[in-house]
Structure formats: structure tokens, C-alpha cells
Amino acid sequence: MPNPKTNKRSKKPTPEELKKWKKQTGACDHNKIGYPALSKLAYGMFERSKQDAENIKDLVLSNHRLSRSLDRNTRLMDLWKKANQKNVVTVNEREELWESRCEALSKVALDWKRKYEGLCNMKETAESMGIDTENYVATEEDKQFIKDYNFEHKATQLESGKVKNIFNFKKKPEGHFYFGKWIPGPKKPKKPNGEGR
């Protein structure tokens, strides 16, 4: 059941009541709003629009600054990305170079280790034959042999895991170094100054 209080219609004001209200509120003849209130509202709207214009001006300036900063940071990010890509390429190239160098060095170190072990075995063999390796004194014949021959040692590991050592003596080729370059043949004698022109 509907509530009787809510369904009541408001009474239409009488003309005397309207005149009284108009006088109290300063309402216009259209019974909508009073002129002083309208003037106050218009002044308030004008002040608010001036304040909004200042706020919009500040927002536009801030937006412009942010846009410039974003453009600058975007350019910097592009530069950083390019530099990072270049650094990655450089680091990868250096890694490959160092890997190849380390591999070569490990091969050389392994070869030296095998040769050292081969020489130690050769020393033990010589000592078992009665040769004194600790207090060796070279004879004139040994010194001449060392001058005339080069000692070569090759150590290779077989598939069985054993290391094969090969020791060779090769006669030194006749020649000499001239400004870092090997010149075969005997060295030419120097001419005294002034001769041979």
C-alpha cells in the first residue's frame, strides 16, 4: 500500500506568497533566480574561468616540458641501445678470441708437460745406464757437437693413451741472421772502409 505522505502533492503557492518569496530572495519576474544571485554566480564563474585558464596554461607548459624530456630520453635510449648492441658484438668477438687463445695456450702447455715428462724419463734412463746427469761437464767434442747440431723433441699422444717421445739431432744449416731475416750460406767478410767501390 502506498504511503499517503509521499503521494501528497505540494500545494501551489498563492500570489501573495510568491511576492513575499521574490522580495526575500530577489528573484526575477520569471520565478527562476534572483538577479543578485545571478550576478554573484556570473562573477564566480568569471573568476573560476580565469583560474582554469591559468591552470590550463600551466598544464600546457608542463606537458611541453614533459614532451621535450621524453623526446630527449627516447633519443638517449636509442643511443644506449645502439651502444649496447655494439658492446655485445665486441664482447662476443673478444670472448671468441680469448677462447681460441686459451685453447692454443692449453695445447702448448700440454705439449710442454709431455716433453718435460719425456725428458725426465730420458734422464732416468741415462742414470740407469750409469751416466751422471747431476755433475755433467761438457767436453770440447760435446761443445762442438752442440754448436753444429740442433736438438728437436716431439711428444705425441697415441690413441692408447701412451705418449711417444722422439728425439732428433739435425745439423744446423749454414747461414746467418741479417736484420731479423735468415740468410743461407756463409757470412761474407766485411770490407774495410774505402775498398770495393
Secondary structure, DSSP 8 states (H G I E B T S, - for coil): ---TTTT-------HHHHHHHHHHHTB-TTSS-BHHHHHHHHHHHHHHHHHHHHHHHHHHHHHHHHHHHHHHHHHHHHHHHHHHHHHHHHHHHHHHHHHHHHHHHHHHHHHHHHHHHHHHHHHHHHHHTT--SSS----HHHHHHHHHEEEEEEEEE-TTS-EEEEEEEEE--SEEEETTEEEES-------TT---
